[in-house]
């Protein structure tokens, strides 16, 4: 699985990059069944909603995970980029579980 990170009005520090990779790397195991070739990609965008505000939901994180026949998307804002990243990760994990149940073959009688 390939993790692509983009930032808007935010510096991509090595610690932030490592944090994003650490949080989304476990998805590789979750989607291995749907992506045997390892071509799945996740796009993570971290941005600031405004430059001049210091309080409130200042950071926005968007995650897009492309699976066969489906694009899973999650978006969250938070005062801290790591909190928004965690929220997006949790939303995408739930969406992957839904995708698994919809795409798994049903057992007949």
C-alpha positions as CSV (number, residue, x, y, z in Angstrom):
1,X,0.0,0.0,0.0
2,X,1.2,3.4,-0.9
3,X,0.6,6.4,1.4
4,X,0.7,9.8,-0.3
5,X,0.8,12.8,2.0
6,X,0.1,16.4,0.9
7,X,-0.1,19.5,3.1
8,X,-1.6,22.9,2.6
9,X,-0.5,25.8,4.8
10,X,1.2,23.3,7.1
11,X,4.9,22.2,7.2
12,X,5.3,18.5,6.8
13,X,7.8,17.8,9.5
14,X,9.5,14.4,9.8
15,X,7.6,13.6,13.0
16,X,4.2,14.4,11.4
17,X,5.1,12.3,8.4
18,X,6.1,9.4,10.6
19,X,2.9,9.8,12.6
20,X,0.7,9.6,9.5
21,X,2.6,6.6,8.2
22,X,2.4,4.8,11.6
23,X,-1.4,5.4,11.8
24,X,-2.3,4.3,8.3
25,X,0.2,1.4,7.8
26,X,-2.0,-1.2,9.6
27,X,-4.6,-0.7,6.8
28,X,-2.3,-2.8,4.6
29,X,-3.4,-5.9,6.6
30,X,-7.0,-4.9,6.5
31,X,-7.2,-4.5,2.8
32,X,-4.7,-7.3,1.7
33,X,-7.6,-9.5,0.8
34,X,-9.0,-6.9,-1.7
35,X,-5.6,-5.8,-3.0
36,X,-3.3,-8.9,-3.5
37,X,-1.1,-6.9,-5.9
38,X,-0.4,-4.2,-3.3
39,X,-1.5,-1.4,-5.6
40,X,-3.9,0.3,-3.1
41,X,-3.2,3.9,-2.3
42,X,-4.3,6.2,0.4
43,X,-4.1,10.0,0.0
44,X,-3.8,12.0,3.2
45,X,-4.1,15.8,3.1
46,X,-3.4,17.9,6.1
47,X,-4.3,21.6,5.9
48,X,-5.0,24.6,8.0
49,X,-8.5,26.1,7.8
50,X,-7.1,29.6,8.4
51,X,-3.8,31.2,9.0
52,X,-4.8,33.8,11.6
53,X,-6.9,31.7,14.0
54,X,-5.2,30.1,17.0
55,X,-8.1,28.4,18.7
56,X,-10.8,26.0,17.6
57,X,-10.8,23.5,14.8
58,X,-7.9,24.9,12.9
59,X,-6.5,21.7,11.2
60,X,-8.4,19.7,8.6
61,X,-7.4,16.2,7.5
62,X,-8.9,14.4,4.5
63,X,-8.2,10.7,3.8
64,X,-9.1,8.9,0.5
65,X,-8.5,5.2,0.2
66,X,-9.0,3.7,-3.2
67,X,-10.1,0.0,-3.2
68,X,-11.4,-2.1,-6.1
69,X,-14.7,-0.6,-7.1
70,X,-14.9,1.9,-4.3
71,X,-13.3,5.1,-3.0
72,X,-13.5,5.5,0.8
73,X,-13.3,9.0,2.1
74,X,-13.1,10.6,5.6
75,X,-12.7,14.2,6.6
76,X,-12.2,15.7,10.1
77,X,-11.2,19.0,11.7
78,X,-9.6,19.4,15.1
79,X,-7.5,21.8,17.1
80,X,-4.5,19.4,16.7
81,X,-3.4,17.7,13.5
82,X,-2.7,14.4,15.3
83,X,-6.3,14.3,16.7
84,X,-7.7,14.9,13.2
85,X,-5.5,12.2,11.8
86,X,-6.7,9.7,14.5
87,X,-10.3,10.6,13.7
88,X,-9.8,10.1,10.0
89,X,-8.1,6.8,10.7
90,X,-11.0,5.6,12.8
91,X,-13.6,6.6,10.2
92,X,-11.7,4.9,7.4
93,X,-11.3,1.7,9.5
94,X,-15.1,1.6,10.0
95,X,-15.6,2.2,6.3
96,X,-13.2,-0.7,5.5
97,X,-15.2,-3.0,7.7
98,X,-18.4,-2.0,5.9
99,X,-16.7,-2.6,2.6
100,X,-15.6,-6.0,3.8
101,X,-19.1,-7.1,4.7
102,X,-20.6,-5.8,1.5
103,X,-18.0,-7.5,-0.8
104,X,-17.7,-10.8,1.0
105,X,-19.6,-13.6,-0.6
106,X,-22.7,-14.7,1.2
107,X,-23.0,-18.3,2.3
108,X,-26.0,-20.2,0.9
109,X,-27.9,-23.0,2.6
